[in-house]
Amino acid sequence: MTLSYAIELAKRIHVPEECLKAQEEAAARLIASGAEAILQKADQVYEDTNFDTKAVVPLMEEAAEVSDVHVYTVWGLFLQLAAERAEKKFQALGISEQVFLDTFEDLKYKLVECLKVKGVWGNFVYGWYPIFYRVDIFKLGRLEYENHPYPGREPYVFNAGGKTYTINPGDPVRSIHIPYSREPFDLKTRLESYQKAQDFFDDAPTGAKLSGGPLICFCDSWLLYPPQLPYWPEGSNARDFSNDFDIISESVYEDTMPTWRIFFNTADGPLEDLAEDTRMQRGLKKYYLEGGKNGAGLGILVFDRGAILNGKKDAFKE
C-alpha cells in the first residue's frame, strides 16, 4: 500500500485539480521525510484492529510532524492509501469497480468539506470511515446504504399489497446516508437510487435482507428532525426527502452549535454571522435565531420495485 495508489485513486474519483496538486505535493514531502513508511505501518494497524480509528491517530500525528504536512492532509492521503485493501475486498465479493469508485468518492466529498470548514485539503471526520473499509457501505446512485441492524426499540409493522411486514429491533436493514456530492436530489433521482439499492442487495453477497421482500431502510438524520422541517425551503428537495419516510421518533442533541455541514466555516461564529448564501442556510439560520435546537429524526422507508410503500411517494415521476 503506497502513496502512489493514493494519488491514482484521487485521479480515479476525480478530485478537483487544485486538490490533486496539493495532494501530490504533500505526498512528495511524506515520501522525502520517510513518513510514507509510517502510513504503511498505520495501514497494517488499521486492518489488524478492524479499522479502529483511535489506534492510528498517533501514527497520523507522527507522520504530520515528521513531514510538516497538515494532519488533516495526512488523513486524507492515508484513507486513500488504505482503500487499496478495500478495493481488493470489493473485487473478491464480485462487486463492480464502478460501485467501488462511486462509494469511495465519499473521500472526495470530505476533501471539499474539509477545505470549506478547515481551510485545508484533507479529512477531519476520519472516524466515519471504518464502515467503508469493512465493506459495509455502498453508494448506489445518489445515496449511500450501510449494512446496519434496525435501531428501533419496538417492532415496526406495515401493510403493503395485502401483506403484513414486521421489522424487529436488530433485523438486518440499510441505513441511508446523504453524501455531500452536490448531485441532483429530486424525487426521481432518489427513487432511482432506491431501485439500484434493491437490485444490488438482491444480488450482492453483502448482508441479509427480508427474504423475498422489499428494501427496508432507515435514516437517522438531522435532515429528518421534525422541528426543523418547517424551516426547509418550500418546495426544496431536502424538505421533500422527509416525505419518503415514516418518521417514528426524534431526539435532541446536546450540541447546540449550528451544523458545519450547512454553514461550513461560519458554523462556530455568532448566529448573526452564519452564512446566508443558499435557501437552506437562510432557513436554518432563521431556525437557530428563533431558538431552535439540533436534533435528529428516525425515519423508516420501505421500497419495492418503483414504489415507496410506507411514505407519501408511490411511483416514479418525471
PyMOL commands that set and color helices and strands:
alter all, ss='L'
color gray80, all
select helices_A, chain A and resi 3-12+17-32+36-48+53-67+71-92+97-104+106-118+126-128+130-133+187-203+222-224+226-231+237-244+260-266+271-273+279-289
alter helices_A, ss='H'
color red, helices_A
select strands_A, chain A and resi 137-140+143-149+156-160+163-167+172-177+215-221+246-252+295-304+307-308
alter strands_A, ss='S'
color yellow, strands_A
deselect
rebuild
show_as cartoon
